[in-house]
């Protein structure tokens, strides 16, 4: 594809420029910002290229400084990202402890820990993760986007039956809500009985049926 070849060649040139700017004494972020001004947006999806995307392209190019390093890898089928087993186990621990929580809540707690820089099983802290992926220290002050989606975790846990997995969680949550309503009803009855007992005369005998 001609446009894809042009895109790879342009990114290769852009990364070479970033390398030259770094050699001249600029920081990585300053070099990226300066080189980004020369971007040819017509070569990219949606007609733009973000700062983060250029940074990712640059670090990818550093591992293999040739135009082909930027070529998109198309797959004939649905590709699956390998998710660490330890992270899947942690997701299950947060999903089903003393109480079942929605999968969205379990995933949100993982994302919150990621954003706060806390280490997660199988991933580590986000700075460690970026170091492994990019091969060098990052100057980022904030965490990048969490690398996994809820749907990808579903697929890893339930293979092709991710929809059935979601329905199972929903049914358990529904049953749990019914139990909570029943317990709430029982507590309300107990409170009423305690109030009535407080006003009941002591020693009042039970009435006998005739």
Secondary structure, DSSP 8 states (H G I E B T S, - for coil): -HHHHHHHHHHHHHHHHHHHHHHTT--HHHHHHHHHTT--GGGSGGG---HHHHHHHHHHHHHS-SGGGG-----SS-------HHHHHHHHHHHBSSSB--HHHHHHHHHHHHHHT--BTTTB-HHHHHHHHHSS----SS----S--HHHHHHHHHTT-HHHHHHHHHHHHHHHHHHHHHHHHHHHHHHHHHHHHHTS-TT-------
